[in-house]
């Protein structure tokens, strides 16, 4: 983003005075968060809100980042009283910043976007791997997630199952299911002309790595027994051939660790 697009110490306040209500979205930069955050900010902008975001690289959002701000706490402190709605994505941000958001913007409504309930995944892993220490960890995570949900004004999740679980814990009135926002695009290749398969997911998210290992070790051998010509592509940030569980010829299984937005739009 060009330097003149970054919000300086007064730009967010000016937006609030001149353009109506503002929204601050807080999240760590990651490849896995891009789609839900893009959908969330698009939804907020479509309702007429002005969006100011921490660590954003989107050109249509005022970005609160270096050199004008050093951290999330710096933004909340220096822009105290500016925001009327604060959107916190994932437990990490809700746990760290919800109290600060309340302190510096007591008039603002807070949204906790769950993304997914981490304690469920850890509990299932504990069961599959017979690891009691993970079960204890899942219970600690569950306590943090439920506490954050209780403290927020509104809770968003992509999963009806998780919404039902949250509703039992905190009441269903403030829990809402918001599916991923995905635009329909025209198909460039008819199904009959396509071939192969792909699994998409960044290496840094442990369930993605588990899924790729299971696919390569347990599923693909059965597929290739039926048709050895079927190819597979592993797509996701952080993947390399060295991280695959078994050596497989590149002509059969390829790896792509980066994909541009232009390519994703063209290939959809």
Secondary structure, 3 states (H helix, E strand, C coil): CCHHHECCCCHHHHHHHHHCCEEEEECCCCCCCHHHHHHHHHHHHHCCCEEEEECCCCCCCEEECCCCCCCHHHHHHHCCCCCCEEEEEHHHHHHHHHHHHHHHCCCCEEEEECCCCHHHHHHHHHHHHCCHHHHHHHHHHHHHHHHHHHHCCEEEECCHHHHHHHHHHHCHHHEEECCCCCCCCCCCCCHHHCCCEEEECCCCCHHHHHHHHHHHHHHHHHHHHHCCCCCEEEECCCCCHHHCCCCCCCCCEEEECCCCHHHHHHHC
